Amino acid sequence: MKKLSLRTRVLTGTAVAATLVAGTVGAVTANAADPAVAPAAKAGTAGKNVTQSTHLTVEAATEAAQAALDAAKKENQRVSVAVVDRNGNTVVTLRGDGAGPQSPESAVKKAYTAVSWNATTSDLVERLEQTPNLKDIPGTLFLGGGAPIQAKGAPIAGIGVAGAPSGDLDEKFAQAGVASLTK
């Protein structure tokens, strides 16, 4: 390999340094631009193109899940609890000591089902008699144990409990989680 002359090395190093400085200055300048002049923030469009929704905080979701788990523990039931947001995304899942391996996934599906229809999953089980194909919707589980969490009558989250011997008990524990948020 041919060794470069001192002059070539100095010129190459200077060019590389200049390129780095120019790139850094350009990036800083671009990031410092006033967001008010960005094309997406044109005056008058924000009200038409933006919506707001209410969501539980992680702390509130954890509080509700823990309250449901505590209610089950008082009755010596081994369950899992899940809280999902309005969009059905899991916010928190707690697997109680000794809960069955199927229970975390079932709890998430019950919570998702409850928030999707803004109804307890036991109420939705009754609807299956008139509309049996509801159970074919992916990600849902029509067994007692899911309850919606509401704000001003609209669903903002769902809580699901799975693992007790009956859906009635699972739902009782889910309702304890909902109730913990209104204290």
Secondary structure, 3 states (H helix, E strand, C coil): CCCCCHHHHHHHHHHHHHHHHHHHHHHHHHHCCCHHHCHHHCCCCHHHHCCCCCCCCHHHHHHHHHHHHHHHHHCCCCCEEEEEECCCCEEEEEECCCCCCCHHHHHHHHHHHHHHHCCCHHHHHHHCCCCHHHHHCCCCCCCCCEEEEEECCEEEEEEEEECCCCHHHHHHHHHHHHHHCCC
